Structure formats: C-alpha cells, structure tokens
C-alpha cells in the first residue's frame, strides 16, 4: 500500500468488533499485538461472545472485553448497545463481516469505523463502516486482517500472538504433563461440523502408529460436546495398542492452550485448535477438506504438513479459492496422515 493511501487517525481508544469464531479471534491477535507495539498507550476494547472471550481473557494487550451474548436474542443487542453508549472511541476495527457484527459496529461511537471493502463485506456489513480498506486479492484470512494494519501505517512484523499459557496456568499444565507421563501428540478429533470430521477407525490407526513408531502418547483434545465424546470413545475402542488419553474440554480453552503448548506434535481437523497451535508455535498436521488451506490453513508454517482433500487437479495453483466443498474427508487415508508425521519427524520440527 502506498503512503498516500495510509489512513492517519488517532488510535488511543480502539474498539475491535470480532465476536464469534474462536479461530478468527486467534487471527485477530497479531493485529492487536502490532497495534500495541506501535502505540503502547492505546486502550483496546474487544466485543466478544463468551466462547472466544474465555480464550482471550487475561491477554496482556486487551484492556477490556465487552461480552455479546448472541444466544440471548434481542437482549444481546440491547445490552451491548447500552455498554457501548457509555464509551467513546477514536477508531473501530470492524473485522467480522456479518450482519450481526455490522449492527454492533453501528452502536459504537467513533469518527472512524474501518471495515473491509464492499466486495468482501458480505451481509451488507459495508453499510455500517465509515472507511474501507482498499479492495485486494483473496488471500489467507490472516493476511486480510493485516491489510487493516497496512492501511493504518502499522507494521505487522514480527507476527506475534502472545496466547500464553499465562504464568498462573503453568501449574495446571505441569500437572497434566505429569499425568500423561511421556511425550505426547495432541489430536483434535472433532469439530462443530460432522462433514469436517474424520473416521474414528482411521484416527485409531494413526494413534497406534504414533505409539508404536514414534513413542508418542496420543491425547484426544477438543470440545466436550456429545458428538465429540462419542468420536473419542470410538477411537479408544478401535485402538489396538496403548489407549489414547481423552482430555476433551479439560480446563476449557485456556486449559487447551497449556495442553497444546506442551505437546510434541498436533494433529488437527479444520477447527479453532489448529490456529491456536500455530499461535503457540507448534508443528501441526492439518486435515482439511471443506476450505482451501491457502485461505484458512496453518498460517506461516506447517503448510507442507497439510493433508489437502480440498484441492482438485484443475484448481489454479496460486489462486486462493473461497468456495466450500463437502463430503471429502473420506479421501484422506491413514497413510496420508502418517506420511506427514514422518515428514515432521525427518524435519526435527
């Protein structure tokens, strides 16, 4: 971006509107840390739903979290509107492109509400912003968020997340590591969408190989939903060697940070812990089928470890595709995943 296109505005009081997806919230963190690095006195208020708020609470660069209880219906909007009416901001970063996020953006009091260009601001989100970043090519979600920094004249490098674990969380992490008793691989075995899940018997075969060939204890992590618990139980039942340890929902999202950070390797479906693992600097084998890994895969590292069931032979090699493709996880074989494990081991990541 040219210097002429840079938007020079006060940023002492900045609000972030990115409320719902945990993975997208992780992508916001390098934007947040870059802003605070450039302007340490900045006060940041972040509007968040309870799920991602539980992960971000305690982050040293977040001054205030305003909860948005979306499941509460109309009261969710009236509550957050009342809270926002008590605050004034210099700048609002409207990073979430949805109608609900646009409505919340409209409640903020700020001279500059910066959002995506009209082509990318779906659900009429562009109506609620006063300034737009220039139109740009489709790229990784993380790089799209960095366009906001470029428009504000703030460098994004070095890319940092500062996700933790916080010092007071270390004791629980040490207790978990002691319970496992050996080096382990964290396996994110479930998602919120069954179409992105993998077959339990194939996970079980991978678990057996991790134990037999790499002396790694498989640890099943993720959310505690009934479907994820059923998947984990099926994996344990199918495993022939040392049984995987089930740690679904242990300690919530903050507990998961500690579990992932202490692992040797993460194997993950296309879901939020994938991006948490990247933020923690862990090598991660990503099993992806619905979305283009160039758009939502592990950012900046581990792309050679992606198992890509999304791609088709005729896809443009460099173009980032924004379509969804369903019914493809069955294409991923046990050998596909174990080849990536061998690649990780050979690279001594």
C-alpha positions in Angstrom: 0.0 0.0 0.0 1.3 3.4 -0.9 1.9 6.1 1.7 -0.8 8.2 0.1 -3.4 5.5 0.9 -2.4 5.3 4.6 -5.1 6.4 7.0 -3.7 8.6 9.8 -6.1 8.7 12.7 -5.9 8.8 16.5 -5.9 5.3 18.0 -5.7 5.9 21.7 -9.1 4.4 22.2 -9.7 1.5 19.8 -12.6 -1.0 19.7 -12.4 -4.4 17.9 -15.6 -6.0 16.6 -14.9 -9.7 16.0 -17.3 -11.6 18.1 -17.9 -15.2 17.4 -15.4 -17.6 15.8 -12.6 -18.7 18.1 -10.3 -19.3 15.1 -10.9 -15.9 13.7 -10.3 -14.4 17.1 -6.9 -16.1 17.1 -6.2 -14.4 13.8 -7.0 -11.0 15.3 -4.3 -11.4 18.0 -1.3 -10.4 15.7 -3.3 -7.3 14.7 -3.8 -6.5 18.3 -0.2 -7.1 19.4 1.1 -5.0 16.4 -1.1 -2.1 17.4 0.0 -2.2 21.0 3.6 -2.5 19.9 3.2 0.7 17.7 1.2 2.6 20.4 1.7 1.1 23.9 -0.7 3.7 25.5 -3.6 2.5 23.3 -6.6 1.2 25.2 -8.3 -1.7 23.4 -11.9 -2.8 24.0 -12.9 -6.0 22.3 -16.5 -7.1 21.7 -16.6 -10.9 22.1 -19.0 -13.7 22.6 -18.5 -15.9 25.6 -16.7 -18.7 23.8 -13.8 -16.8 22.4 -13.8 -14.4 25.4 -12.9 -17.4 27.6 -9.7 -17.8 25.5 -8.8 -14.2 25.3 -9.5 -13.2 28.9 -6.2 -12.2 30.6 -4.3 -11.4 27.4 -1.9 -8.6 28.3 -2.8 -6.4 25.3 -6.6 -6.5 25.9 -7.7 -3.8 28.2 -11.4 -4.6 28.2 -13.7 -7.3 26.9 -17.4 -6.4 26.3 -19.5 -9.6 26.2 -22.0 -10.2 23.5 -24.4 -13.0 24.4 -25.7 -13.8 20.9 -27.9 -16.6 22.2 -29.9 -14.1 24.3 -31.8 -12.8 21.2 -32.7 -9.1 21.2 -31.4 -8.6 24.7 -27.9 -9.3 23.5 -28.1 -6.3 21.2 -29.7 -4.0 23.8 -27.2 -5.0 26.5 -24.1 -4.4 24.3 -25.7 -1.2 22.9 -26.1 0.2 26.4 -22.5 -0.6 27.3 -21.1 0.9 24.1 -23.2 4.0 24.6 -21.1 4.7 27.7 -17.8 4.7 25.7 -16.3 6.8 23.0 -13.6 5.5 20.6 -11.2 7.1 18.2 -11.2 4.0 15.9 -13.3 0.9 15.4 -11.9 -2.1 13.6 -14.8 -4.0 12.0 -13.0 -7.2 11.3 -16.1 -9.5 11.2 -18.2 -9.4 8.1 -21.7 -10.4 9.1 -24.9 -8.6 9.7 -24.8 -9.0 13.5 -21.3 -7.6 13.6 -22.4 -4.7 11.5 -25.3 -3.9 13.9 -22.9 -4.0 16.8 -20.5 -1.7 14.9 -23.3 0.7 14.4 -23.6 1.0 18.2 -20.0 2.2 18.6 -19.3 5.9 18.9 -16.3 6.7 16.8 -15.4 9.0 13.9 -13.6 6.2 12.1 -15.1 2.8 11.7 -12.7 0.8 9.4 -14.0 -2.2 7.6 -13.5 -4.3 4.5 -14.1 -3.1 1.0 -17.6 -3.5 -0.3 -16.7 -6.6 -2.3 -15.6 -8.5 0.8 -18.0 -7.1 3.4 -20.9 -9.5 2.9 -24.3 -9.3 4.6 -24.4 -5.5 4.0 -21.6 -5.1 6.5 -20.1 -2.3 4.5 -23.1 -0.1 5.3 -22.1 0.1 8.9 -18.5 1.4 8.4 -17.3 4.9 7.6 -13.9 3.9 6.0 -12.9 0.9 3.9 -9.6 -0.8 3.3 -8.8 -0.9 -0.4 -10.0 -3.8 -2.4 -7.4 -6.6 -2.5 -6.8 -10.1 -3.8 -8.2 -13.1 -2.0 -5.6 -14.4 0.4 -5.2 -16.1 3.7 -7.5 -14.7 6.4 -4.5 -13.7 8.5 -3.1 -11.6 5.6 -6.5 -10.0 5.1 -6.5 -8.8 8.7 -3.0 -7.4 8.2 -4.4 -5.2 5.5 -6.1 -3.2 8.3 -2.6 -2.5 9.8 -1.2 -1.6 6.4 -4.0 0.9 5.9 -3.2 2.4 9.3 0.5 2.6 8.6 1.3 0.0 11.3 3.9 -2.8 10.5 2.7 -6.3 11.3 6.1 -7.9 11.7 7.1 -9.6 13.8 4.0 -11.7 13.9 3.2 -12.5 17.5 0.1 -13.9 19.3 1.1 -13.9 23.0 -1.5 -16.6 23.5 0.0 -18.0 26.7 0.0 -20.0 28.8 -0.1 -17.3 31.4 2.1 -17.8 34.4 -0.7 -18.8 36.7 -1.7 -21.5 34.3 1.7 -23.3 34.4 0.9 -25.4 37.4 -2.1 -27.0 35.8 -0.1 -27.6 32.6 2.7 -29.3 34.6 0.1 -31.5 36.4 -1.4 -32.5 33.0 2.1 -33.4 31.6 2.8 -35.4 34.7 -0.5 -37.3 34.3 0.4 -38.3 30.7 3.8 -39.4 31.9 5.5 -39.3 28.5 5.9 -37.2 25.3 2.5 -36.9 23.6 0.8 -35.9 20.4 -2.4 -33.8 20.8 -5.2 -34.9 18.4 -8.1 -32.6 17.7 -10.6 -35.3 16.7 -13.9 -33.3 16.4 -15.4 -30.1 15.0 -18.7 -28.3 15.1 -19.5 -29.8 11.6 -19.6 -33.5 11.1 -18.6 -33.0 7.5 -15.1 -31.9 8.6 -14.7 -34.9 11.0 -12.5 -38.0 10.1 -13.4 -41.6 10.6 -12.7 -42.9 14.2 -11.1 -46.1 12.9 -8.6 -44.1 10.9 -7.8 -42.0 13.9 -7.3 -45.2 15.9 -4.8 -46.5 13.3 -2.9 -43.2 13.5 -2.9 -43.4 17.3 -1.4 -46.9 17.1 1.3 -45.8 14.8 2.2 -42.7 16.9 2.7 -45.1 19.9 4.4 -47.9 18.0 6.7 -45.9 15.7 7.3 -42.6 17.5 6.8 -43.4 21.2 4.2 -40.7 21.5 1.1 -41.0 23.7 -2.0 -39.9 21.7 -4.1 -37.4 23.6 -7.6 -36.6 22.3 -8.5 -32.9 22.7 -11.2 -30.6 21.7 -14.7 -29.7 22.9 -16.9 -31.7 25.2 -19.9 -32.0 23.0 -21.8 -35.3 23.0 -20.7 -36.0 19.4 -17.1 -35.3 20.1 -17.2 -37.5 23.2 -18.8 -40.3 21.1 -16.0 -39.9 18.5 -13.3 -40.1 21.2 -14.9 -43.2 22.7 -15.0 -44.8 19.3 -11.3 -44.0 18.7 -10.3 -45.5 22.1 -12.4 -48.7 21.4 -10.7 -49.1 18.0 -7.1 -48.5 19.1 -5.1 -51.8 19.4 -2.1 -50.6 21.3 -1.8 -48.1 24.2 -5.2 -46.4 24.5 -5.4 -42.7 23.7 -6.0 -40.4 26.7 -9.2 -38.5 26.4 -8.8 -34.8 27.5 -11.9 -33.2 25.8 -12.9 -30.0 27.4 -10.2 -30.3 30.1 -9.7 -26.8 31.6 -11.7 -25.1 28.8 -10.0 -23.2 26.0 -7.3 -21.9 28.4 -6.6 -25.4 29.6 -6.3 -26.5 25.9 -3.6 -23.8 25.4 -1.5 -25.5 28.0 -2.1 -29.0 26.6 -1.3 -27.9 23.1 1.8 -26.0 24.1 3.3 -28.9 26.0 2.7 -31.4 23.1 5.4 -32.6 20.7 3.0 -32.5 17.7 -0.6 -31.5 17.0 -2.8 -33.3 14.5 -5.9 -31.3 13.9 -9.1 -31.1 11.9 -10.1 -27.8 10.3 -11.1 -26.1 13.6 -10.0 -23.5 16.1 -7.3 -25.5 17.9 -5.5 -25.7 14.6 -4.9 -21.9 14.7 -4.2 -22.0 18.4 -1.4 -24.5 17.7 0.1 -22.2 15.1 -0.1 -19.3 17.5 1.8 -21.4 20.1 4.5 -22.3 17.6 3.7 -26.0 17.5 4.1 -28.2 14.4 0.6 -29.1 13.2 -0.7 -31.7 10.7 -3.9 -30.2 9.4 -6.6 -32.5 7.8 -8.5 -30.1 5.5 -11.4 -30.7 3.1 -14.0 -28.0 3.0 -11.9 -24.9 2.7 -8.8 -24.0 0.8 -5.7 -24.4 3.0 -4.3 -21.3 1.3 -7.2 -19.4 2.9 -7.7 -21.0 6.3 -4.8 -23.4 6.8 -2.0 -23.1 9.3 -0.6 -19.6 8.8 3.1 -19.1 8.0 4.3 -22.6 9.0 3.4 -26.3 8.6 1.9 -25.9 5.2 4.0 -28.8 4.0 2.2 -30.9 6.7 -1.3 -30.2 5.4 -3.3 -33.1 4.2 -5.3 -31.4 1.5 -8.5 -33.1 0.5 -9.9 -29.8 -0.8 -7.8 -29.5 -3.9 -8.8 -30.7 -7.4 -6.4 -31.3 -10.3 -7.8 -28.3 -12.3 -7.6 -25.7 -9.5 -5.4 -22.7 -10.3 -2.2 -23.3 -8.3 -1.8 -19.8 -6.9 -5.4 -18.6 -6.6 -7.0 -18.7 -3.2 -10.4 -20.3 -3.6 -13.3 -19.2 -1.4 -15.8 -21.9 -2.2 -16.8 -24.7 0.1 -16.5 -28.4 -0.9 -18.3 -31.0 1.2 -18.1 -34.8 1.5 -14.4 -35.1 1.1 -12.9 -36.2 4.4 -13.1 -39.9 3.3 -10.5 -39.2 0.7 -7.9 -38.8 3.5 -6.2 -42.1 4.2 -4.2 -43.2 7.2 -1.1 -43.4 5.0 -1.6 -39.7 4.0 -1.5 -38.7 7.7 1.4 -40.9 8.6 3.4 -39.6 5.7 3.1 -36.1 7.2 4.1 -37.5 10.6 7.2 -39.0 9.0 7.9 -35.7 7.3 7.6 -33.8 10.6 10.0 -36.3 12.3 12.5 -36.0 9.5 12.5 -32.2 9.7 13.0 -32.3 13.5 10.5 -29.5 13.9 
